[in-house]
Amino acid sequence: QVQLVESGGGLVQAGGSLRLSCAASGRTFKNYFMGWFRQAPGKEREFVAAISSSGGSTYHADSVKGRFTISRDNTKNTVYLQMNSLKPEDTAVYTCAARLTSGSTWWAPNGEYDYWGQGTQVTVSS
């Protein structure tokens, strides 16, 4: 079992920045593709970003491209989501996820991940 624990969420004003962290258990972290998802109240879960196991490839949703950046540090078993120029519509519970499988759509925007964290709340005020 892989344990994923997010942190770094909070309340921030529009235009501000926030950095989320997701700490993963186990020494096999380097083998996992990692992703960030978010879900606003009353809405479906939305793909945000993903990163390959080595960190060499990233994929960001159009809605956050240019503002958010996913990264990872395999020596620390941690994946990050740097969020800049935050907007009120970014308000959601942000969850990290892990998967072992690969493929042409390795970023798995439809949520085909094996493990999920508990989520951390991000609230952007206007």
Salt bridges, closest charged atoms under 4 A:
GLU46 OE1 - ARG38 NE 2.86
ASP62 OD1 - LYS65 NZ 3.07
ASP90 OD1 - ARG38 NH1 2.86
ASP90 OD2 - ARG67 NH1 2.73
